[in-house]
Amino acid sequence: MRRILMEFREFAQRGNVMDLAVGLVIGTAFKDITNSLVKDIITPVIGALTGGVNFEHLFLSLAVTQYATVEQAQEAGVATLAYGKFITQVLEFVIIAFAMFMIVRTMNRLAREVEHRTDGDPST
């Protein structure tokens, strides 16, 4: 049992695991920021441009009776398609994916610059 704990300790102390843990924490915080960006800034602007439409409230009731809100329909036990929430989630994903692309793009560019500098330096 002690050997397993030692191996686990070695595994956990490797740079990859620690980097992953830091990345996970930062990613979680980044998601919260992105959620706020979409819900508090982008969605209201799009709503203003489209005459006050709030994507979060868009839904389709799959019953004959129509409801004013998705919450009312769900409380009544009616199946709903909350496509407005889906649109919001897609917007969040696109923003996160684009931001991650820009980060990776920048890191790759910096890595190429460092590699280019070291290729020309005979002392390395």
N, C-alpha and C positions, 0 to 999 in steps of 0.2 A: 504494500500500500504506500509506503514511504517513497518508493521508486516512482510510482505513478504520480505522486504529488510533486516530486522533484522535476519530472518530465513536464508536467503541466506548468510549473513555475517557469521553466526555461522557455516553453512555448509562449506563455503570456508575456514574458519579458522581451521577446524578439521585437525588433522595430516594427515589423508588419502589423502585429496585433495592436501595439500602442498607437500606431498611425491610424489603424482602422477605428479604434475607440475614439480618438480625437475627431476623425472625420465624421463619425456617427453623431457625436455631440454637436459639431458645427452644422452638419446637415439637418439635424432636427431644428436647430435655431433658424437656419436658413429657410426651412419650410414654413415656419411661423411667420417670418418676414414676408415671404412670398404670398402666403394666405392673406395677410393684411394688405399687401400691394394689390392683389386681385379684388378682394372683397371691399376694401375701403377706398381704393383709388380708381382702378381700371373699370370695375363694374359700374360704379356710379357715373363715370364719364360716358361709358357706352350707353347707359340708361338715359342720360340726358340727351345724347345724340339721337336716340331712338324713341324719344317722346316719353321718357319715364319708365321704360321697361326695366324691371329688376329680374335678372336671370334666376336668382335663387327661388323666386316665387312661381316660375313657369312650370306647369305640370298638366298632365292629361289624366282625367278620371276615366277609369275603365268601367264605369257604371252608368246607368241611365240618368240617375240623379247627378246634377252638377254641384260642385262645392266651390266656395269662394277661395279657400286656401288648401294647400296640400295637407296641412295638419288636420283640418276638419275632415277631409276625405279619409285620411288614415285613421283618425279616431273613430270614424263610422265603420271601419273595417273594409273600406273599398280599396281595391288594387289601383295603384297609381303609377304613372310614368313621370318621375320627377326629372324631366329632361333639362330643366333650368339648372339644377344642381350639377348635373353631368356636364353641362357647358362650362360652368364655373370650374369644375375639376380639370377639364381639358385645358382651359386657360392657364390654370396653375401649373399643370404639367408642362405646357409649352414654355412658360416663363422659366421654370426650373431647368428644363432641358437646354434652353438657349443660354442661360447663365452658366450652366456646367460646361457647355460647349466653349463658351468664351474663356472660362478659367483654364480648361484643358488646352485650348488653342494658345493662350498666353504662356502657359507653362512649357508647352512644346517649343514655342518660339524661343523662349529664354534658354531652354536646354540646347537648342541648335546653336544659339549664339555662344554659349559656354563651350560647346564642343568645337565650334569653329575657332575660337580663341586658343583652345588648348592644342588643336591640330597644328597651328602655326608656331607654337612655342616649343623649341627644341629642348628646353629644360624640363619638360614634364614627361 
